[in-house]
Amino acid sequence: VLFAVLCCVLARRVPRPQLDEHWEIYKDIHNKKYVPEEEHVRRLIWEDNLDFIQRHNLEYDLGLRTHTVAVNSFADLTSEEYRQLYLGYRSNQTRKTALGVHNEASLYDVPDEVDWRKEGYVTPVKNQGQCGSCWAFSATGSLEGQHFRKTGNLVSLSEQNLVDCDTASAGCGGGIIDSAFEYVQNNGGIDTEESYPYTAVTGSCQYDPSHVGATDIGYHDVESGSEDALKSAVGTVGPVSVAIDASH
């Protein structure tokens, strides 16, 4: 329905010819292929997003923004389409209580900067595809870091295991980071990505205890809204699981 409405609205507009070459480059870089009737609509959405990027970065130059934005593979989607396809985090007000709140270290003991990638805590960048499974990737990222911290062995963990098997969440329909940790804890572990690869669709649970890559004995919350607490956790514990508002 949403795409049909967009077609009706955007079909009356004409793409700007001065952007033709840029559009072809964009499609080539991001391997975009459209049927003819869709390409017109996607082109106009892309142009609207280019305008947004230009305005935003001008405001950054004027000191009105604290960050810049740029074209990426999602530039042919509206904000609503992006939200429906990718933003799967669900706030859980009734979740079980965590082990406690992170015991904030003195900021004098926290380094000004840390890059856990250089220390071997972080697996290569992953792609969730068109599946609202960001909650699963957020959970596995922090678990991978803590597993490395304890064992010295970096193991890529299975987001698909969480998508298919964590019944407290809804797979590609969205989920809760806390419930992912609770699933791993109650389940006795989570499979490796190699044994349970990612498909970007919700399927039946195929968990195999013989392929466990990491376990979880509990988790702590970081004080909500406290940048100092977050700095302390990241600086002294390792990669932290977070949810980010990725909308405009």
N, C-alpha and C positions, 0 to 999 in steps of 0.2 A: 504494500500500500504506500509506504513512504517513498519508494523509488518511483512509483507511478505518479505521485503528486509532484515530485521533483521534475520528472519528464515534462509534465504539463507546464510547469512554471519556467523551466530553463529552455524549453524548445523554442521559445519566442526570441531568445537572444542569439547573437552571432558571435562566435569566437573571434578574438583579436588576431588578425593575421600576423602581426609583428611577433607573436609568441609561437608561431607554427614550429620553428626549428627547435625551440626550447621544449615544446610538447613532445616532439619526436625523440629528443634526447632523454627526457624523463621516462617515456615508455620503454626505451631501450635499456636504460640503467636498471629499472625496476621490473623489467620483463612483464610489462603490462600488455595484455591483449584483450580487445573488446569487440563485440559484435557492432556493426555500424550504428544501429539505433542507440546503443549504450554509450559509444565513444563521445558523441556530441554532449551528452549530459555530463559525463566524467570530465571532459575538457573544461566545461564551464565551472564545475565545482573546483577543479584545479586552479583555474584563474582566480576565483574568489579567494581561495586559500593563499595564492600568491599575493593578492592585495592585502590580506590580513597580515601576512609575514612582513610585508614592506612597512605597513603602518606600525606594527608592533616594534620593529627594529628601529624605526625613526624615533619612536617614543623612548626607546632605550638610549639612543644617541642624545636625546634631550634630558636624560636623567630621570625619566618617568617610569622606567622599568628596570628590573634588576637582572634580567637575562635576555638573551637573544633566541630567536627561533629560526628554523630553516626548513627547506623542502625535504620530505622523506617519502617513503613508500606509501604513506597514508594520505598524501596530499590530494588524492582524487576522491576522498570521502568527506561527507559532511560531518559535523561534530556529533550529530545524533546517530548517524550510521556507525561512527567509530565507537561511540559509547555502547551501542547495542552489540557490536561484534567483539569488542576487546575488554571492556571494563567490567570484570566479573567479581570484584571484591564486594563482599557483603559484610556490613557492620553487624556484630553479634552482641546484643545487649544481655543475652541470657546464657552466655557460655559459662563453662566451669571456671572456677577460680584458678589462676596460675599459681605456681609455687610461691610467688611473691613478686614484689617490685624490685627491679634491679637496684642493688646497693651502690649508689652513686659514689664513685671515687672522687677524691679531691681533684679539682681541675688542675692543680699544680702538678699532679701525677699523670695527667693525660697529655699525650703529645699533641702538638699543634696540627699535625697532619699525619695520616697513615694511609698506605695503599696496600690492602691485604692481598691484592693480586700479585704484587711483587714478593710476598711472603709465601705464596703457594696455596692460599686459602680458597681461591675462587676458580671455578670451572669456566671454560669458554662461554661466550655469549650464546644464549639459546633463543629460539623463536617460538612463541606460543601459537602463531598462526591465527586463523579466524575462529578462536575458541576463547571464551571468557575464563581462562584458567590462570590468570595472573596470580591468584592466591596460592596456587600450587607451586609456581616457580619461585615466589617469594619465600615460601616455607623451605623448599629444597635448598635454596641458596644459602640460607643460614645454617641448615643442618649439615650441608657439605663442609662449610667452614669449621663448624664445631667438631665434626668427625676428623677433619685434618688436624685440628688443634690437639686432639687427644691421641691420634694414631700416627700422624705424620704421613698419612696416605690420602690423597685427594681422589674421591670417588664421585662420579656424576650419578645423582640419584634420579629415580623415575617419577617425573611429574604425572605420567599416565597412570601410575599406581594410585596416586591420590585422586585423580580425575575419575577413575573407574570405581574405586573402592571406598572412598570416604563418604559414607551415606549421610553424614551431617551436612554435607555440601551438595551442590547440584552439578558437579562436573563442569562442562563448558557453559552451563547456565549461571555460573558464579559460585563462590564459596567463601569460606572463612579461614583465615590463616591459623587461628587458634585451634580450630577443629582438625586441621591438618596435623598439627603437632600431637593432638590428643589421639588421633587415629594411629599415628606411628607408634606412640607410646603403648596404647592398648593392644595394638596388633603384634607387637614384638619386633617391629622393624619395618623398613621400606626397601623395596627391591632396587637394584641398580638400573640405570637408564639402559645399559647394554642388554640386560635380560628382559626389560619391559619397556620397549621404545615408545616414543611419543607419536601419537596419531592425530592429535588435534580434534578428536571427536570423543564423545562419551560412550564407552563400551562396557561390556560385562567385566567384572573383576577377575583378573588373571594372576593375582598375587601368588608368588611361590616362595615359601620360607627358606628354600635352599639357595635363593639368590639375593638374600638380604645384603644391602650395602651399608646400612647404618641403623642405629637404634636411637631412642629418645627416652630419657628418664624424667623429663619435665622441662618446663620453660619458665622464664621470668618476664614480666611486663616492664617496659620502660615507662616512666611517668608521662602521662599524656600531656602534650603541649610544652614539655620542657626540653629546650634545645641543649641545655647543659647535661641533662640526664642522657640524652641521645648521644652527645659527644663522648660522655664517659663510657657508655656501653660500647660504642664503635671502637673507641680508642683502647679499651682494656679487655674486651671480650672477643671481638671479631665481627664479621659481617652480621648485620641485624636485619630481621625480617620486617619490612614496612609496606604500607599501602600508600600510593601516591595518586593524587588527583591529576589524571592525565588529560582532562578535558580542557577546552579553551577557557 
